[in-house]
């Protein structure tokens, strides 16, 4: 599997990321492919770790979580509010 030649590695995947308050690096990453993987889960995990930065500030930046749009829905959500439909 290379960046310029991706292959199907699984049909389903679920992840779990262990975070601790005040710690820069994630405490652990767990992947579950439900037996649908075509390559070893360890290799998938290596690729995930090499491709994504799981530090909390990096996640905030990658997902743009500080955009003002989230302030509007922080209280009471967006359901039933005409300004979000």
C-alpha positions in Angstrom: 0.0 0.0 0.0 1.5 3.3 -1.0 0.1 6.9 -1.2 0.0 6.8 -5.0 -1.5 3.3 -5.2 -4.1 2.9 -2.4 -5.8 -0.5 -2.1 -8.9 -1.6 -0.3 -7.8 -2.5 3.2 -11.1 -3.3 4.8 -14.9 -3.0 4.4 -15.5 -1.8 8.0 -13.4 0.0 10.6 -14.0 1.4 14.0 -11.4 3.3 16.0 -10.9 4.3 19.6 -8.5 7.0 20.8 -7.4 7.2 24.4 -6.7 10.8 25.5 -5.6 12.1 28.8 -6.0 15.7 30.0 -2.7 17.6 30.0 -0.9 15.0 27.9 0.3 16.1 24.4 0.3 12.6 22.8 -2.7 10.2 22.6 -2.5 7.4 25.1 -3.4 4.8 22.5 -5.2 4.0 19.4 -7.3 0.9 18.8 -8.7 -0.2 15.5 -11.3 -2.9 14.9 -11.9 -4.1 11.3 -14.5 -6.8 12.2 -12.5 -9.4 10.2 -13.0 -7.4 6.9 -9.3 -6.4 6.6 -7.2 -7.5 3.6 -3.9 -6.7 5.3 -2.8 -7.0 8.9 -4.4 -4.7 11.4 -0.9 -3.7 12.7 0.0 -2.4 9.2 -3.3 -0.4 9.1 -2.6 1.1 12.5 0.9 2.1 11.3 -0.6 3.8 8.3 -3.2 5.6 10.4 -0.5 6.8 12.9 1.6 8.1 10.0 -1.3 9.8 8.3 -3.1 11.6 11.1 -2.0 13.8 14.0 -4.1 12.8 17.1 -2.8 15.5 19.4 -5.8 17.6 20.7 -4.6 20.9 19.2 -4.0 19.3 15.8 -7.5 17.8 15.8 -8.9 21.2 16.6 -7.0 22.7 13.7 -7.7 19.9 11.2 -11.5 20.0 11.9 -11.6 23.8 12.2 -13.4 23.5 15.5 -12.8 27.1 16.5 -15.0 28.4 13.7 -17.7 30.7 15.0 -20.4 28.6 13.6 -20.1 26.2 16.6 -20.8 29.0 19.1 -24.3 29.4 17.6 -25.2 25.7 18.3 -23.3 25.2 21.5 -26.5 25.9 23.5 -29.7 24.2 22.5 -28.3 22.7 19.3 -29.6 23.3 15.8 -32.8 21.2 15.7 -36.0 23.3 15.2 -34.1 26.5 14.7 -35.0 28.2 11.4 -31.6 29.9 11.0 -30.0 26.5 10.5 -32.5 25.0 8.0 
